[in-house]
Amino acid sequence: MKKRILIVGGGTAGWLAAGYLAKRLGADLPGGIAITLVESRDIGILGVGEGTFPTIRRTLQTIGIDEAELIRRCGASFKQGAKFVHWRHTPGTPGHDHYSHPFQTAESPRGLELLPYWLMGVGGPDNWDEVCGPQKKAADAHRAPKLAQHPDYDGPLNYAFHFDAVTLAAMLRDQGIANGVTHLVDLVTEVMLAEDGAIAGVRTQANGVLDADLYVDCTGFRAELIGKAQGVPWRSCRDVLFCDTALAMQVPYADAQAPIASYTISTAQDAGWIWDIGLDTRRGTGHVFSSAHTDDATAEARLRAYIGPAAEKLECRKFRFDGGYREINWHKNCVAIGLSSGFFEPLEATGIVFAEVAAGMLANLFPWSGDYETSARQFNVIMRKRYERALDFIKLHYCISQRRDSDFWNDNVAATSVPGSLHELLDRWRFRPPTEIDINTQIDIFSEASWQYVLYGMGWKTDLSARAGVYRFHDDARRAFAEARRQADYAIDNLPSNRDLVNWAQTRGFGPQGRAA
């Protein structure tokens, strides 16, 4: 008899997990796993998260999503990283006003590590993100990361996507069904537990009791299975990350052919930050803020002022959240994926990537022989450590800021709000930059390059004076920095704009048959 997975809840996380597991676990094969997803018609999708991480390309390709079709159906555009404005200094302060976290890893010609030479001034006065490779300047110029003739999900610059979350969920649903997932539209009215605390089944309004070997909780913050029924606690991180509210607005372009930003733009405010994401027909904007440091009306006024006159008649949607995660994400025969597992805030697009991580691990650890506890132990250890490290990375954006213009920023730089694990990392990096020895690829979502971009974009000082004498390749480093500038100029001259490549994909596919857009 086939093993069975029942996924409760749809949305991006539910259908991403369903389509991915169906492919990885052979839902269409006689010896594979039968996967059913049940979702209510009455429970809507939050639809706020419109940014992703480069891992999404491999995930979508595995599920079977065509890249050009993604752009057509989901209003998608190309994302090459994140741009941070006013995070380092109070607005109006002289000096660098922004920095970026590009997805491209810094170039290291012939094994030469360039970062120490930049720290010693060899790269010139520009920020690290500008001198180490071409992507920052290419993104500043609204360039796409690839040409039309590059195959699906491939290009010279690393990238992810911005998209409409509601239409992406619908596209993932259609592909999930094509991959062999059984789809039920029904309301779960009861989660039934066995004597040992495992889930015995879920009672639905129209289909009666549904049971399975493994249950996946994709019911969002409600956490109907793992939280309400099984009582697995939620660990709040409000003592570290203060933001707990988001206001979202969708802003149409004044000009249908306006440039599409190649970044998620994050602009710091006195009690949070504003996101700005460019899609094909609109910008998704929103203000993430701490309700302990400002009120809804003030936050909405800040968002409308940021948008300008275009915001006058726009609807504003509000979301409350308690940033945190579950230290146990696989309990008995139930696995949490998506918001039921954890969520910090939209900064750095960790929401969807955690759903990808969880789905990938579940595919690898699925207990074919019935040994749930062994799989659960490994799953829980890795997920907990991933959340802990991502928490440190997000807090890094706040805790080394030089802003002192509000209680929000003063509280964020207070040592008591910084996890001890992040204090330890910062202590290491006083006299050496982040390297691969600080990263564990089994648990770290962000590489050492990501930490470097944020650390030095925020103005962190690493003192290499004690070891300066061992760096002997200054001329090679100067040539490498010059080559990075040349590559940036070449990318700007030869890559299409984000808008042009999106327009191309609206009517054509990618691949060798394509032409430069």
Steps between C-alpha positions, in 0.01 A plus 500: 500500500627846411630725774284811534570865579217738585584872468253724682500853360589640160654836419859536387647273769239224465509477124878544480539207740237294319644547152856447616427189708291356218801520269758383754288221649349368178132583546441395138681165540355168621762479776484866592312688770139612469471870582173677577460871573185628667433872519204717585349730243426751776854548634688753292871532420695772679665595173759733654817309429600585146876442518706184481852366538709346214416148620150557360632438149602142577177442693275624220697306241460182705125559530479552125421871470604664173689825565332708231159368607581606856558854375182497292266362764644652816605847389851392591820697453866429566649566843877529542515575869388759753581869526504662846443874532546701825591191703855607576448870580218733592366660177695812415825378653800544267649183355368183335121509513435147378657162440391180331499128566542360148458130433825472307797372698805727492750411228824338621737468204741206527408446864590857604273617781420862421319608815814551714648723230183707491512530878853637465385758243628339179150498347450872544233693693192322363299248700595133488185412305603742221860389454484122539295415192265631231158425648446804718560747219304289253204494738533874562456541123182286510666225299372141484734219608489312169430508126195356328710219350614372838313185603231493768632600842853564372696818441836670561378682812342322796132582546162424650153645429242747613145380435134532592458253787133422432553409135815304585299285742247433222777408256661266752159344560449426131848351467461304823184337367683423175774340712249261654369684807136438591329832571205530739320827568349446843493641852682313775271503803699281740851365544484161672787376717603147587583407860872564445441852367542414133236614255240230435317691227325825413125534475376708208164651421439326167743207480473359850813374673827517305797303627859452390839368607643853526327835540644832386370813674487788251220686677710812552513686830189309615710179518183290530687168525836547666402799711133486598455122494842370605597793721855545369606844630603804299819679599451874463805705398351839582785560743739500201289615203248765602291528183156338534275677250493555125293738290490413129396698193508420129611795287431499124768647276420844364667386175438140386861482376661651809831339602468198730738506794738202510511507881267475789544854633486525880491854637545536876256713698505618860307194623552242226551494125313522168528240226465585131478218246461548125272262307390531139190718551540629855726550797434310819575729793458467873613629836627247754513658845501448875167576668697563820678792332227659286127471428310383193394848389853640512638196319237529228575871461870415454415243233271739312762774517758257358273409208394860433185623323436155348406373846203733538227251402680174569374244750731411788496145640627423849662183635607421853763235569705369788847444360641168609510128430430156642799320643313177418373496142450124463295353784392137481349472149450872436741741326455879495592683179455870432364750751392222735871420536648847534515856374716797598415791268517550121859631511729283280210282377554219750131399508484306175855367522415330831209326326744387230747374761234310690356338188848396386587346836165322524560344158839374618388388845159353419463193729440233240553226759282669762784631721351844563704585810842467335397722209329748733808541720724591208237723341440691823868555578574636152190721482560646847860584416393651168255727677759600759754593232245687289392692810861610551530605137185711504595659832838595351319753277380683810750457781806664343313800363636845581145639523408649838201709392221297664430255779462225238860533384634558851328181617631306200862582571466424872722203584214331689298465176785325313523118529818367656573307181506825301718669762744212449506548122557874531782435744669275244465759227671784684836375368411277206218502242233229477625195312380150420616377843211700652245327278344155530338418166270248670329770704590842358264650244733796450860454386800692627457734202156604627637573846781702342263713292287595800785532749705740289199669340404603853849643558654233720874543553729197489853587608758305295799711605658219704509269199538756219853387425390158371299646211740512207275509193395864497561541126296188422221632718503836321470321166214288636311809619555661160369185332187510720438857382548391139255213546245738650529730197469199269190375683334842481578525127396145405226379733140601429308702753283317750195650325614393153567141602167478682328634187682240292384216724139613478483358147804273462703241688864490603770289344724470195213601272482837674666820391638782707204687640 
